[in-house]
């Protein structure tokens, strides 16, 4: 948008995300997703077929 208005912004306003920080944030997101999926999956794996069919 700045280029469309012929405005030059300083680097401090445009380069706010650095590659190492983005990598850490991506890995943290994957870790949170794995932990969030692991807990219900382990609980479901402990159920017997009869319990699953009764709960449906």
N, C-alpha and C positions, 0 to 999 in steps of 0.2 A: 504494500500500500504506500509505503514511503516513496518507492520508485515512481509510482503513478502520480504522486504529488510533487515530484522533483525535490524531495527532501532527503538530506543525508543525515542518517542517524549515527551516533557514536557507537563504537564496538561494544561498550559496556551495556548498551540497551538491546543489542541484537544477539550477542553471544552469551546467553545466560546458562545454557546447558552444555557442560563439558563432556566429552566422550566417556571418561572413566566414571563419572557420576551416572550417566545414562546406563552404563553397563551394570553398575551396582543396583540401580533402581529396577532394571529388567530382571536381574537375578532375584531380587527381593520379591518381586511380583510372582515369579515362578515358584519360589519357595512358599509363599503364602497360599498360592493355588494348590500346591501339592499337599500341604498340611490340611487345608480346608477340605480336600477331597479324600484324604486318607482316613480321617476320623469316621465319617459315615460309612466308608467302604469296609473298614475293619468291623464296624458294628454289624453291617449287613452280612458279612462273611461268617459271622458266628451264629446266625440264625439257621434253624433247620428248615427244610422244605415245608413241613407242616405249619410252622409258625408264619412263614411268609404267605402261604395260601390262606391261612386263617385271617391275617391282617388285611388282605385285599378285600 
